[in-house]
Amino acid sequence: MSTLQPTVNAAASLPASAAPTAPAVSTKTWIAVIGATLGAFMAVLNIQIVNASLADIQGAIGAGIDDGGWISTSYLIAEIVVIPLSGWLAQVFSIRIYLLTNAILFLVLSAACALAQDLSQMIVLRAIQGFTGGVLIPMAFTLIIMLLPRAKQPVGLAMFALSATFAPAIGPTIGGYLTENFGWQYIFYVNLVPGAIMVGMLWYALEAKPMKLSLLREGDWAGIITMAIGLSALQTVLEEGNKDDWFGSPFIVKLSVIAAIALIAFLIIELTVKKALLNLRLLVRRNFGFGMLANFLLGIALYGSVFILPQYLSRIQGYNAEQIGMVLAWTGLPQLVLIPLVPRLMQKFDARIIIGIGFVLFAASNFMNIYMTNDYAADQLLWPNVVRAIGQALVMAPLSAVATAGIEAENAGSASGLFNMMRNLGGAVGIALLQTVLTKREQYHSNVLMQSVSVFEEATRTRLEQLTQYFVNHGVLDRADAAHRAYVAIGHIVQKQAYIFAFSDTFYLLGVALIVALVAVFFLKKPGHVSAGGAH
């Protein structure tokens, strides 16, 4: 890859008008980029595809609902820890060896997860798989920045956007279909064929380089340890907090203290040590700093909406995994068509305008869902999902291009690790926040509604009498028992309506997060050499 380094540095220094004259990119380089982005797509897809089938997996291996959540949590903890580590580890072992080793291990562990016999096996295997899958995400981003000249980077970033935004949207569709028709094991087996293609492409295209094991002695081990502890504790708090009543749980309190101490120590170490794991000073660069903020908020909305929609369809409308997947397909399939067109839009328009329009549409798609009713289902969700798909397709590639414009090749690993970690962390924060808001707002709306449901109200007495008579007519002989069932039915109706209002509130919250992201976009400056010139 060192043979391409002068090209990267030269391209970075060219003015916008000169960008189209950048040298042609070899077929071998494109194969490396495509193979790496395919790996990133599979790693992100694996999160959502498993979540869509979690109930089936839990039942098959005899796990309870609470403990079964660790099947996803273990993967996410390992993933978020390894993402910022990958830039340094790739230097130590060489990009070819590091990426190929983790790609092969990811496939082996996919097959092993399908054969897991109990919860403990599944958690261990998923954690190791998360560590290998987490490598694939930032390394794809790093290769795009390192190997492609600026004029061609929008094409690479558009491919990466398929992993960042299309994969989460289409994951439940694929997961639901495979689980309902073939069994939950196939959500792991589905990785094997595209994974073999990925490994073949990387094996052919990545240049062999010697390892630099001496870097292990010079490693920022204090930073690595504090970051790993801090991010692991924080991810666990976010994943388990709502279930354990947040700070009402001593476990969550202890982990929160550990996370705070470790992450503060990490920041101090990174800003003072001579050879830091991550170059945090990149954050003071205007475009990278505000791009990171927008990316964090994008993560909240991206993963939050993928979490909340299946919850609504399952809990309120009684949809199974396959039906949920078909509804969510409309947030994924349009992106498959639109994302490849984004580099051409970046040729014709200021990238910041495209990002802004994307965030406006994504926010609007959430605001379209704030007046949900009992009949709000697949048909009503169609247009909000299509609008969301268009918005997501427009955001990711230009945001990545503007945020990383001017990043030197030696800082590519840090930039990639920070940028991708922040989006994933945003997703964890978003899901934790939405779980809590859903619980609290359901309680609030239930209290408000129950004040209107009183036996002193004529409408309530009439409804109770109707329900009592319904149960009598359907085989309940004891009228007192029928009346009790009527009261219970009224309670369920109220609770369901309260949940519908609460789900509407969560969509409102997602819309607000995206408006804040839009504000961050206003602070981005137009970089002189962000161009899609020559990108076809």
HELIX and SHEET records of a PDB file:
HELIX    1   1 SER A    2  LEU A    4  5                                   3    
HELIX    2   2 GLN A    5  SER A   13  1                                   9    
HELIX    3   3 ALA A   16  THR A   21  5                                   6    
HELIX    4   4 THR A   27  ASN A   51  1                                  25    
HELIX    5   5 LEU A   54  ILE A   61  1                                   8    
HELIX    6   6 ILE A   65  GLY A   68  1                                   4    
HELIX    7   7 TRP A   70  PHE A   93  1                                  24    
HELIX    8   8 ILE A   95  ALA A  114  1                                  20    
HELIX    9   9 LEU A  119  LEU A  147  1                                  29    
HELIX   10  10 GLN A  153  ALA A  161  1                                   9    
HELIX   11  11 LEU A  162  PHE A  166  3                                   5    
HELIX   12  12 ALA A  167  ASN A  181  1                                  15    
HELIX   13  13 TYR A  186  TYR A  189  1                                   4    
HELIX   14  14 LEU A  192  ALA A  205  1                                  14    
HELIX   15  15 LEU A  213  LEU A  216  5                                   4    
HELIX   16  16 TRP A  221  GLU A  240  1                                  20    
HELIX   17  17 TRP A  246  GLY A  248  5                                   3    
HELIX   18  18 PRO A  250  THR A  272  1                                  23    
HELIX   19  19 LEU A  280  VAL A  284  5                                   5    
HELIX   20  20 ARG A  286  ARG A  315  1                                  30    
HELIX   21  21 ALA A  321  LEU A  338  1                                  18    
HELIX   22  22 ILE A  339  LEU A  341  5                                   3    
HELIX   23  23 VAL A  342  LYS A  348  1                                   7    
HELIX   24  24 ALA A  351  PHE A  367  1                                  17    
HELIX   25  25 ALA A  378  THR A  404  1                                  27    
HELIX   26  26 ALA A  409  ASN A  411  5                                   3    
HELIX   27  27 ALA A  412  SER A  452  1                                  41    
HELIX   28  28 GLU A  458  ASN A  473  1                                  16    
HELIX   29  29 ARG A  479  PHE A  522  1                                  44    
END                                                                             
